[in-house]
Amino acid sequence: MNVVFVLTSTGDEVLEMVSNDVAGLLAAVKGENVTFPFGTFQYDFHTLDHYLEGEIYRQELTIYLKEEKPNVVTFVK
């Protein structure tokens, strides 16, 4: 299945790939974070689209990512 990673804030596609283990991939991205050479992101949500290409129905999983929130520690007096 075709899988596309998109930044939720901008709509920019950051990676397009084909995966035969979509359930495993989706479980992995729902973990702590997703890291690319240009940044670290967190899973936001996903969509599964069906479309017709020629006379063949295809599926595409789009995984939306949000920028990782830095861990901020606040001390209370």
Long-range contacts (C-beta under 8 A, 24 or more apart in sequence): 1-59, 1-60, 1-61, 2-58, 2-59, 2-60, 2-61, 3-60, 3-61, 3-62, 3-63, 4-60, 4-61, 4-62, 4-63, 5-34, 5-62, 5-63, 5-65, 6-62, 6-63, 6-64, 6-65, 7-41, 7-64, 7-65, 7-66, 7-67, 8-44, 8-45, 8-64, 8-65, 8-66, 9-66, 9-67, 14-38, 14-65, 19-61, 22-61, 25-61, 26-61, 26-63, 29-63, 29-65, 33-68, 34-65, 39-67, 39-68, 40-68, 41-65, 41-66, 41-67, 41-68, 42-66, 42-67, 42-68, 42-69
